[in-house]
Amino acid sequence: MSTTNKTTPLFSKENFILMLVGGLVIALGMFLMSGGKSEDPNVFANNEVYSSTRITLAPILIVVGLLIEVYAIFKKPKTAA
């Protein structure tokens, strides 16, 4: 008496691709937020540290990447019927 136990994988290929895209968007946001080092340590580069890229764009990209990750985790894989 053999019983076949059909289990579906938790994540499909599409989920992993979405997770990779989300990770890349987060990494891009972190990269854009980094830096701000001045040539002279005694000079504070106000326009570099408080640029719109570091203050606005980078955090938005990080939040979008996190939302992509959450969507990728909760997305159900398509079942082959």
Backbone atoms as SQL, in Angstrom:
CREATE TABLE atoms (id INTEGER PRIMARY KEY, chain TEXT, resi INTEGER, resn TEXT, atom TEXT, x REAL, y REAL, z REAL);
INSERT INTO atoms VALUES
  (1, 'A', 1, 'MET', 'N', 0.837, -1.150, 0.000),
  (2, 'A', 1, 'MET', 'CA', 0.000, 0.000, 0.000),
  (3, 'A', 1, 'MET', 'C', 0.907, 1.246, 0.000),
  (4, 'A', 2, 'SER', 'N', 0.952, 1.904, -1.130),
  (5, 'A', 2, 'SER', 'CA', 1.785, 3.114, -1.223),
  (6, 'A', 2, 'SER', 'C', 0.891, 4.321, -1.436),
  (7, 'A', 3, 'THR', 'N', 1.195, 5.325, -0.735),
  (8, 'A', 3, 'THR', 'CA', 0.443, 6.568, -0.894),
  (9, 'A', 3, 'THR', 'C', 1.384, 7.618, -1.467),
  (10, 'A', 4, 'THR', 'N', 0.889, 8.308, -2.426),
  (11, 'A', 4, 'THR', 'CA', 1.699, 9.368, -3.017),
  (12, 'A', 4, 'THR', 'C', 1.341, 10.680, -2.341),
  (13, 'A', 5, 'ASN', 'N', 2.327, 11.316, -1.825),
  (14, 'A', 5, 'ASN', 'CA', 2.133, 12.576, -1.130),
  (15, 'A', 5, 'ASN', 'C', 2.617, 13.691, -2.040),
  (16, 'A', 6, 'LYS', 'N', 1.669, 14.372, -2.680),
  (17, 'A', 6, 'LYS', 'CA', 2.042, 15.452, -3.584),
  (18, 'A', 6, 'LYS', 'C', 2.155, 16.744, -2.780),
  (19, 'A', 7, 'THR', 'N', 3.345, 17.242, -2.701),
  (20, 'A', 7, 'THR', 'CA', 3.550, 18.523, -2.025),
  (21, 'A', 7, 'THR', 'C', 4.053, 19.527, -3.048),
  (22, 'A', 8, 'THR', 'N', 3.613, 20.724, -2.868),
  (23, 'A', 8, 'THR', 'CA', 4.087, 21.786, -3.754),
  (24, 'A', 8, 'THR', 'C', 5.185, 22.550, -3.038),
  (25, 'A', 9, 'PRO', 'N', 6.163, 23.018, -3.765),
  (26, 'A', 9, 'PRO', 'CA', 7.223, 23.786, -3.116),
  (27, 'A', 9, 'PRO', 'C', 6.671, 25.097, -2.559),
  (28, 'A', 10, 'LEU', 'N', 7.335, 25.582, -1.530),
  (29, 'A', 10, 'LEU', 'CA', 6.870, 26.798, -0.872),
  (30, 'A', 10, 'LEU', 'C', 7.025, 28.016, -1.780),
  (31, 'A', 11, 'PHE', 'N', 8.151, 28.093, -2.490),
  (32, 'A', 11, 'PHE', 'CA', 8.401, 29.203, -3.401),
  (33, 'A', 11, 'PHE', 'C', 8.648, 28.662, -4.798),
  (34, 'A', 12, 'SER', 'N', 8.142, 29.394, -5.791),
  (35, 'A', 12, 'SER', 'CA', 8.381, 29.010, -7.174),
  (36, 'A', 12, 'SER', 'C', 9.540, 29.841, -7.727),
  (37, 'A', 13, 'LYS', 'N', 9.855, 29.595, -8.976),
  (38, 'A', 13, 'LYS', 'CA', 10.935, 30.336, -9.626),
  (39, 'A', 13, 'LYS', 'C', 10.601, 31.823, -9.692),
  (40, 'A', 14, 'GLU', 'N', 9.326, 32.129, -9.911),
  (41, 'A', 14, 'GLU', 'CA', 8.897, 33.528, -9.984),
  (42, 'A', 14, 'GLU', 'C', 9.084, 34.234, -8.636),
  (43, 'A', 15, 'ASN', 'N', 8.837, 33.514, -7.533),
  (44, 'A', 15, 'ASN', 'CA', 9.050, 34.087, -6.213),
  (45, 'A', 15, 'ASN', 'C', 10.531, 34.414, -5.998),
  (46, 'A', 16, 'PHE', 'N', 11.397, 33.504, -6.403),
  (47, 'A', 16, 'PHE', 'CA', 12.828, 33.740, -6.219),
  (48, 'A', 16, 'PHE', 'C', 13.318, 34.904, -7.077),
  (49, 'A', 17, 'ILE', 'N', 12.785, 35.042, -8.275),
  (50, 'A', 17, 'ILE', 'CA', 13.161, 36.161, -9.135),
  (51, 'A', 17, 'ILE', 'C', 12.713, 37.478, -8.510),
  (52, 'A', 18, 'LEU', 'N', 11.490, 37.495, -7.980),
  (53, 'A', 18, 'LEU', 'CA', 11.008, 38.707, -7.313),
  (54, 'A', 18, 'LEU', 'C', 11.843, 39.031, -6.077),
  (55, 'A', 19, 'MET', 'N', 12.265, 38.011, -5.330),
  (56, 'A', 19, 'MET', 'CA', 13.121, 38.241, -4.165),
  (57, 'A', 19, 'MET', 'C', 14.469, 38.814, -4.589),
  (58, 'A', 20, 'LEU', 'N', 15.008, 38.319, -5.688),
  (59, 'A', 20, 'LEU', 'CA', 16.275, 38.837, -6.189),
  (60, 'A', 20, 'LEU', 'C', 16.135, 40.293, -6.621),
  (61, 'A', 21, 'VAL', 'N', 15.047, 40.609, -7.318),
  (62, 'A', 21, 'VAL', 'CA', 14.803, 41.997, -7.753),
  (63, 'A', 21, 'VAL', 'C', 14.666, 42.909, -6.532),
  (64, 'A', 22, 'GLY', 'N', 13.923, 42.469, -5.526),
  (65, 'A', 22, 'GLY', 'CA', 13.770, 43.256, -4.310),
  (66, 'A', 22, 'GLY', 'C', 15.096, 43.486, -3.605),
  (67, 'A', 23, 'GLY', 'N', 15.920, 42.452, -3.559),
  (68, 'A', 23, 'GLY', 'CA', 17.250, 42.590, -2.950),
  (69, 'A', 23, 'GLY', 'C', 18.132, 43.566, -3.713),
  (70, 'A', 24, 'LEU', 'N', 18.039, 43.533, -5.034),
  (71, 'A', 24, 'LEU', 'CA', 18.829, 44.465, -5.842),
  (72, 'A', 24, 'LEU', 'C', 18.358, 45.912, -5.666),
  (73, 'A', 25, 'VAL', 'N', 17.047, 46.109, -5.538),
  (74, 'A', 25, 'VAL', 'CA', 16.517, 47.462, -5.319),
  (75, 'A', 25, 'VAL', 'C', 16.964, 47.979, -3.952),
  (76, 'A', 26, 'ILE', 'N', 16.948, 47.122, -2.934),
  (77, 'A', 26, 'ILE', 'CA', 17.424, 47.514, -1.613),
  (78, 'A', 26, 'ILE', 'C', 18.911, 47.847, -1.662),
  (79, 'A', 27, 'ALA', 'N', 19.695, 47.023, -2.350),
  (80, 'A', 27, 'ALA', 'CA', 21.132, 47.274, -2.462),
  (81, 'A', 27, 'ALA', 'C', 21.409, 48.583, -3.195),
  (82, 'A', 28, 'LEU', 'N', 20.626, 48.891, -4.231),
  (83, 'A', 28, 'LEU', 'CA', 20.789, 50.150, -4.940),
  (84, 'A', 28, 'LEU', 'C', 20.484, 51.328, -4.023),
  (85, 'A', 29, 'GLY', 'N', 19.431, 51.215, -3.216),
  (86, 'A', 29, 'GLY', 'CA', 19.101, 52.267, -2.265),
  (87, 'A', 29, 'GLY', 'C', 20.199, 52.469, -1.241),
  (88, 'A', 30, 'MET', 'N', 20.779, 51.389, -0.741),
  (89, 'A', 30, 'MET', 'CA', 21.889, 51.490, 0.220),
  (90, 'A', 30, 'MET', 'C', 23.110, 52.128, -0.433),
  (91, 'A', 31, 'PHE', 'N', 23.369, 51.764, -1.686),
  (92, 'A', 31, 'PHE', 'CA', 24.508, 52.338, -2.399),
  (93, 'A', 31, 'PHE', 'C', 24.328, 53.839, -2.596),
  (94, 'A', 32, 'LEU', 'N', 23.124, 54.253, -2.963),
  (95, 'A', 32, 'LEU', 'CA', 22.866, 55.675, -3.160),
  (96, 'A', 32, 'LEU', 'C', 22.929, 56.454, -1.843),
  (97, 'A', 33, 'MET', 'N', 22.629, 55.788, -0.740),
  (98, 'A', 33, 'MET', 'CA', 22.656, 56.465, 0.549),
  (99, 'A', 33, 'MET', 'C', 24.074, 56.572, 1.112),
  (100, 'A', 34, 'SER', 'N', 24.971, 55.734, 0.666),
  (101, 'A', 34, 'SER', 'CA', 26.325, 55.725, 1.223),
  (102, 'A', 34, 'SER', 'C', 27.148, 56.890, 0.690),
  (103, 'A', 35, 'GLY', 'N', 28.307, 57.076, 1.282),
  (104, 'A', 35, 'GLY', 'CA', 29.229, 58.111, 0.830),
  (105, 'A', 35, 'GLY', 'C', 29.125, 59.369, 1.649),
  (106, 'A', 36, 'GLY', 'N', 29.519, 60.476, 1.038),
  (107, 'A', 36, 'GLY', 'CA', 29.490, 61.751, 1.721),
  (108, 'A', 36, 'GLY', 'C', 30.809, 62.117, 2.362),
  (109, 'A', 37, 'LYS', 'N', 31.855, 61.337, 2.070),
  (110, 'A', 37, 'LYS', 'CA', 33.163, 61.610, 2.643),
  (111, 'A', 37, 'LYS', 'C', 33.790, 62.794, 1.915),
  (112, 'A', 38, 'SER', 'N', 34.314, 63.702, 2.677),
  (113, 'A', 38, 'SER', 'CA', 34.932, 64.886, 2.117),
  (114, 'A', 38, 'SER', 'C', 36.437, 64.670, 1.999),
  (115, 'A', 39, 'GLU', 'N', 37.064, 65.401, 1.085),
  (116, 'A', 39, 'GLU', 'CA', 38.519, 65.319, 0.931),
  (117, 'A', 39, 'GLU', 'C', 39.223, 65.840, 2.182),
  (118, 'A', 40, 'ASP', 'N', 38.701, 66.919, 2.731),
  (119, 'A', 40, 'ASP', 'CA', 39.277, 67.520, 3.931),
  (120, 'A', 40, 'ASP', 'C', 38.374, 67.168, 5.113),
  (121, 'A', 41, 'PRO', 'N', 38.897, 66.464, 6.132),
  (122, 'A', 41, 'PRO', 'CA', 38.039, 66.064, 7.247),
  (123, 'A', 41, 'PRO', 'C', 37.563, 67.239, 8.098),
  (124, 'A', 42, 'ASN', 'N', 38.171, 68.406, 7.940),
  (125, 'A', 42, 'ASN', 'CA', 37.767, 69.573, 8.721),
  (126, 'A', 42, 'ASN', 'C', 36.629, 70.346, 8.060),
  (127, 'A', 43, 'VAL', 'N', 36.257, 69.978, 6.828),
  (128, 'A', 43, 'VAL', 'CA', 35.214, 70.681, 6.093),
  (129, 'A', 43, 'VAL', 'C', 33.979, 69.787, 6.028),
  (130, 'A', 44, 'PHE', 'N', 32.834, 70.341, 6.417),
  (131, 'A', 44, 'PHE', 'CA', 31.571, 69.614, 6.347),
  (132, 'A', 44, 'PHE', 'C', 30.904, 69.954, 5.028),
  (133, 'A', 45, 'ALA', 'N', 30.743, 68.938, 4.176),
  (134, 'A', 45, 'ALA', 'CA', 30.130, 69.144, 2.861),
  (135, 'A', 45, 'ALA', 'C', 28.617, 69.027, 3.004),
  (136, 'A', 46, 'ASN', 'N', 27.985, 70.145, 3.271),
  (137, 'A', 46, 'ASN', 'CA', 26.548, 70.178, 3.523),
  (138, 'A', 46, 'ASN', 'C', 25.752, 69.720, 2.306),
  (139, 'A', 47, 'ASN', 'N', 26.154, 70.127, 1.110),
  (140, 'A', 47, 'ASN', 'CA', 25.406, 69.770, -0.097),
  (141, 'A', 47, 'ASN', 'C', 25.567, 68.296, -0.460),
  (142, 'A', 48, 'GLU', 'N', 26.657, 67.644, -0.047),
  (143, 'A', 48, 'GLU', 'CA', 26.824, 66.208, -0.327),
  (144, 'A', 48, 'GLU', 'C', 26.039, 65.355, 0.660),
  (145, 'A', 49, 'VAL', 'N', 26.091, 65.711, 1.917),
  (146, 'A', 49, 'VAL', 'CA', 25.432, 64.897, 2.946),
  (147, 'A', 49, 'VAL', 'C', 23.915, 65.009, 2.842),
  (148, 'A', 50, 'TYR', 'N', 23.415, 66.220, 2.618),
  (149, 'A', 50, 'TYR', 'CA', 21.976, 66.440, 2.581),
  (150, 'A', 50, 'TYR', 'C', 21.448, 66.571, 1.158),
  (151, 'A', 51, 'SER', 'N', 21.999, 65.807, 0.237),
  (152, 'A', 51, 'SER', 'CA', 21.516, 65.861, -1.138),
  (153, 'A', 51, 'SER', 'C', 20.165, 65.158, -1.239),
  (154, 'A', 52, 'SER', 'N', 19.401, 65.514, -2.252),
  (155, 'A', 52, 'SER', 'CA', 18.066, 64.919, -2.407),
  (156, 'A', 52, 'SER', 'C', 18.147, 63.425, -2.726),
  (157, 'A', 53, 'THR', 'N', 19.248, 62.998, -3.298),
  (158, 'A', 53, 'THR', 'CA', 19.415, 61.572, -3.578),
  (159, 'A', 53, 'THR', 'C', 19.514, 60.781, -2.281),
  (160, 'A', 54, 'ARG', 'N', 20.291, 61.283, -1.332),
  (161, 'A', 54, 'ARG', 'CA', 20.482, 60.560, -0.065),
  (162, 'A', 54, 'ARG', 'C', 19.298, 60.708, 0.876),
  (163, 'A', 55, 'ILE', 'N', 18.620, 61.826, 0.825),
  (164, 'A', 55, 'ILE', 'CA', 17.544, 62.086, 1.775),
  (165, 'A', 55, 'ILE', 'C', 16.198, 61.559, 1.272),
  (166, 'A', 56, 'THR', 'N', 15.967, 61.593, -0.031),
  (167, 'A', 56, 'THR', 'CA', 14.648, 61.240, -0.557),
  (168, 'A', 56, 'THR', 'C', 14.667, 59.957, -1.384),
  (169, 'A', 57, 'LEU', 'N', 15.488, 59.922, -2.415),
  (170, 'A', 57, 'LEU', 'CA', 15.447, 58.814, -3.371),
  (171, 'A', 57, 'LEU', 'C', 15.890, 57.478, -2.757),
  (172, 'A', 58, 'ALA', 'N', 16.987, 57.479, -2.026),
  (173, 'A', 58, 'ALA', 'CA', 17.506, 56.235, -1.465),
  (174, 'A', 58, 'ALA', 'C', 16.540, 55.587, -0.469),
  (175, 'A', 59, 'PRO', 'N', 15.967, 56.320, 0.495),
  (176, 'A', 59, 'PRO', 'CA', 14.994, 55.664, 1.384),
  (177, 'A', 59, 'PRO', 'C', 13.753, 55.160, 0.661),
  (178, 'A', 60, 'ILE', 'N', 13.308, 55.877, -0.370),
  (179, 'A', 60, 'ILE', 'CA', 12.150, 55.408, -1.140),
  (180, 'A', 60, 'ILE', 'C', 12.488, 54.092, -1.835),
  (181, 'A', 61, 'LEU', 'N', 13.681, 53.993, -2.403),
  (182, 'A', 61, 'LEU', 'CA', 14.085, 52.742, -3.050),
  (183, 'A', 61, 'LEU', 'C', 14.171, 51.589, -2.051),
  (184, 'A', 62, 'ILE', 'N', 14.648, 51.863, -0.854),
  (185, 'A', 62, 'ILE', 'CA', 14.750, 50.813, 0.156),
  (186, 'A', 62, 'ILE', 'C', 13.359, 50.329, 0.561),
  (187, 'A', 63, 'VAL', 'N', 12.428, 51.244, 0.764),
  (188, 'A', 63, 'VAL', 'CA', 11.066, 50.848, 1.137),
  (189, 'A', 63, 'VAL', 'C', 10.395, 50.086, -0.005),
  (190, 'A', 64, 'VAL', 'N', 10.592, 50.531, -1.247),
  (191, 'A', 64, 'VAL', 'CA', 10.028, 49.814, -2.401),
  (192, 'A', 64, 'VAL', 'C', 10.621, 48.411, -2.489),
  (193, 'A', 65, 'GLY', 'N', 11.920, 48.283, -2.257),
  (194, 'A', 65, 'GLY', 'CA', 12.551, 46.960, -2.259),
  (195, 'A', 65, 'GLY', 'C', 11.991, 46.058, -1.178),
  (196, 'A', 66, 'LEU', 'N', 11.730, 46.603, 0.003),
  (197, 'A', 66, 'LEU', 'CA', 11.134, 45.807, 1.075),
  (198, 'A', 66, 'LEU', 'C', 9.709, 45.385, 0.722),
  (199, 'A', 67, 'LEU', 'N', 8.961, 46.266, 0.079),
  (200, 'A', 67, 'LEU', 'CA', 7.609, 45.902, -0.351),
  (201, 'A', 67, 'LEU', 'C', 7.644, 44.803, -1.410),
  (202, 'A', 68, 'ILE', 'N', 8.607, 44.858, -2.307),
  (203, 'A', 68, 'ILE', 'CA', 8.765, 43.796, -3.309),
  (204, 'A', 68, 'ILE', 'C', 9.084, 42.469, -2.621),
  (205, 'A', 69, 'GLU', 'N', 9.937, 42.522, -1.604),
  (206, 'A', 69, 'GLU', 'CA', 10.280, 41.306, -0.860),
  (207, 'A', 69, 'GLU', 'C', 9.059, 40.712, -0.164),
  (208, 'A', 70, 'VAL', 'N', 8.255, 41.546, 0.470),
  (209, 'A', 70, 'VAL', 'CA', 7.053, 41.056, 1.152),
  (210, 'A', 70, 'VAL', 'C', 6.089, 40.448, 0.142),
  (211, 'A', 71, 'TYR', 'N', 5.911, 41.109, -1.003),
  (212, 'A', 71, 'TYR', 'CA', 5.037, 40.569, -2.048),
  (213, 'A', 71, 'TYR', 'C', 5.569, 39.227, -2.549),
  (214, 'A', 72, 'ALA', 'N', 6.880, 39.124, -2.729),
  (215, 'A', 72, 'ALA', 'CA', 7.468, 37.874, -3.231),
  (216, 'A', 72, 'ALA', 'C', 7.290, 36.735, -2.233),
  (217, 'A', 73, 'ILE', 'N', 7.331, 37.048, -0.952),
  (218, 'A', 73, 'ILE', 'CA', 7.166, 35.998, 0.057),
  (219, 'A', 73, 'ILE', 'C', 5.713, 35.529, 0.126),
  (220, 'A', 74, 'PHE', 'N', 4.765, 36.464, 0.048),
  (221, 'A', 74, 'PHE', 'CA', 3.362, 36.098, 0.202),
  (222, 'A', 74, 'PHE', 'C', 2.691, 35.619, -1.077),
  (223, 'A', 75, 'LYS', 'N', 3.329, 35.795, -2.231),
  (224, 'A', 75, 'LYS', 'CA', 2.726, 35.381, -3.498),
  (225, 'A', 75, 'LYS', 'C', 2.689, 33.861, -3.566),
  (226, 'A', 76, 'LYS', 'N', 1.504, 33.348, -3.831),
  (227, 'A', 76, 'LYS', 'CA', 1.356, 31.903, -3.932),
  (228, 'A', 76, 'LYS', 'C', 1.840, 31.435, -5.293),
  (229, 'A', 77, 'PRO', 'N', 2.550, 30.304, -5.328),
  (230, 'A', 77, 'PRO', 'CA', 2.962, 29.772, -6.635),
  (231, 'A', 77, 'PRO', 'C', 1.768, 29.247, -7.409),
  (232, 'A', 78, 'LYS', 'N', 1.864, 29.350, -8.717),
  (233, 'A', 78, 'LYS', 'CA', 0.791, 28.844, -9.573),
  (234, 'A', 78, 'LYS', 'C', 0.777, 27.332, -9.511),
  (235, 'A', 79, 'THR', 'N', -0.410, 26.765, -9.373),
  (236, 'A', 79, 'THR', 'CA', -0.527, 25.314, -9.318),
  (237, 'A', 79, 'THR', 'C', -0.866, 24.785, -10.707),
  (238, 'A', 80, 'ALA', 'N', -0.184, 23.747, -11.083),
  (239, 'A', 80, 'ALA', 'CA', -0.449, 23.117, -12.375),
  (240, 'A', 80, 'ALA', 'C', -1.601, 22.152, -12.197),
  (241, 'A', 81, 'ALA', 'N', -2.689, 22.427, -12.851),
  (242, 'A', 81, 'ALA', 'CA', -3.874, 21.566, -12.692),
  (243, 'A', 81, 'ALA', 'C', -4.017, 20.593, -13.816);
